[in-house]
Amino acid sequence: MPETTDLAGYYREWSDDKLDEHRLAILIEQERRARIASLPDQIATLRQEYLDAGGDPADLTE
């Protein structure tokens, strides 16, 4: 990949299949990052729901 801000020109040389492959890889990576970012809040919510329902805190591990 060129060290430039003109990536549009760089990508113009790629085939449609190659562009689609990279677009999909980027979307998958963005979704992975979003999931990782949201997991701590989800874990905290689940933990609190567990405790509120009467779950034993000793059953929870770090």
C-alpha positions, 0 to 999 in steps of 0.5 A: 500500500502506498504511503500517500493520502491518495488511496482512491487512485491506488484502489482504481487499479484493483479488480472488483473482486479484490476490492470486495474482498478487502471491503469485507475484510475491513467490515469484519475487522470494524465489527470485531473492534466494536464487539470488543469495545462493547463487551466490558459493558455487556459483562457488567450488565450481565453480572449485575443481572445475575446478582439481582436475580439472586446469583451467588457472587462467589460463582463469578470469577474474573 
